[in-house]
Amino acid sequence: MVVNWNDAKRRAGAANDSDVPLEERYQLLIDAVQDYAIFMLDPAGRVASWNSGAHKIKGYAADEIFGRHFSIFYTPEDIAADKPGRELTLATAQGRAEDQGWRVRRDGSRFWADVTITAVHDPSGALLGFAKVTRDMTERMRLAELEHANELSGQMQLAREDEQRRIARELHDDLGQQLTALKMGIAALEPRLVADSSGQPAGFASIGALQRQIDSMMGSLRRIAADLRPPMLDDLGLAAALEWMVDDFSHRFKVAATLYNSVDDAGVTSFAASALYRIVQEALTNVARHAQASEAVVKVSSDADTCTIRIEDNGRGTVIDDTGKPDSFGLLGMGERVRQLHGTLTIDSAPGKGFRITARIPLSAIRPDAKPPV
């Protein structure tokens, strides 16, 4: 039942609020609750009262739902399994039944509900019905799922970085050493070939070409290993790794890239160092692939509580609306890394005006000992 305060006073002939009967004051209190569906069921499970919270959550007006069995709120799967009947049986036997699960609104949409059903008895112990309280937990469940997904994403990122570190080490230490040994072996054979060649220079030229190919393979191998995981990121820290990356980018893609770094990377966690490095790496990769730029600038700075990374170029730019595409300019990967560090990613661009990416990350996310300013 839904009760209006003024109607209650009028029916009771009350001159002021204190004259409203206690029973109706209780009903008014229940009806004022908006975040919970609170209603009564008769012993057979039919709806006998209805508050405004029930209307808000389930979508039924009081005159639409009175007298209907409460199983109407359950999914077809739960109805087939007789879940409504089992919950009433449990509440009758134990005094109450609790459950979380999907429920159905009037429009057919589903929501995740936290439900309590309490058996109500008269003074003699006879069952009068059931009090049912339902709360819509959909948003809370989605938030928990998002937090879990974020945690899982972070764990996967760590696992991927560890695997890339392992592969990079094996490429550098194992395959790199084998190529070095091969080059040394060829160099050792050269004097013997000189002695046995009887003045045939073609064989010497082939040896020289083979050594140059090995040198090229070793250079490619070092570059691939560094792209996977630069050793200096672990050995010398984030600042040195960024300097190497920007310098290598300039030489490899013939783009005049400059780094301005005023952040002391001492104390930066390994996870944060990897994430910051990858943010810059992905941004520069996009400059090389899409920007058609001749210059790029990387700025890393910090204030009292925020680390800011800004990458900008003088390339062709783009219409900002185009960045809504998931694969546009690699923003998806950068955005995920920034989100894992509880930061924000913004972009600024226009056709012919270059492209600017700014990541702002709280220092507390990259330095565990950082404290917010007083």
Secondary structure, DSSP 8 states (H G I E B T S, - for coil): ----HHHHHHHHT-SSGGGS-HHHHHHHHHHH--SEEEEEE-TTSBB----HHHHHHH---HHHHTTSBGGGGB-HHHHHTTHHHHHHHHHHHHSEEEEEEEEE-TTS-EEEEEEEEEEEE-TT--EEEEEEEEEE-HHHHHHHHHHHHHHHHHHHHHHHHHHHHHHHHHIIIIIHHHHHHHHHHHHHHHHHHHHHSSS-HHHHHHHHHHHHHHHHHHHHHHHHHHHH--HHHHHT-HHHHHHHHHHHHHHHHT-EEEEEE----TT--HHHHHHHHHHHHHHHHHIIIII--SEEEEEEEE-SSEEEEEEEE-S----GGGGGSTTGGGHHHHHHHHHHTT-EEEEEE-TTS-EEEEEEEEHHHH-TT-----
